Amino acid sequence: MEITSVSGNHVEANLTIKGITHPVGFDVAVNVKGDQLTATGKLVIDRTRYEMKFRSGNFFKDLGDTLIYNDFELNVNIAAKAAA
């Protein structure tokens, strides 16, 4: 993931999976302690945008109980330290 911009508690980034890149945006909870900054957030990704089609209802019919949901969650942890 490459962060492209931060505005308040919102992060915009480019997410690359399997060599495929798409922009993503997500909110973070920020904690600053001294010269340390940590931010945590969660984003929901549609796996089919990254060519992961296995058992996707978007591409295959009548999967029944073998269907795998397209969306999955990524938990993001960012840590930064102020330069000396």
Beta strands, then each sheet from edge to edge (+ up, - down):
strand 1: 2-7
strand 2: 10-17
strand 3: 20-33
strand 4: 36-46
strand 5: 71-81
sheet 1: 1+ 2- 3+ 4- 5+
end
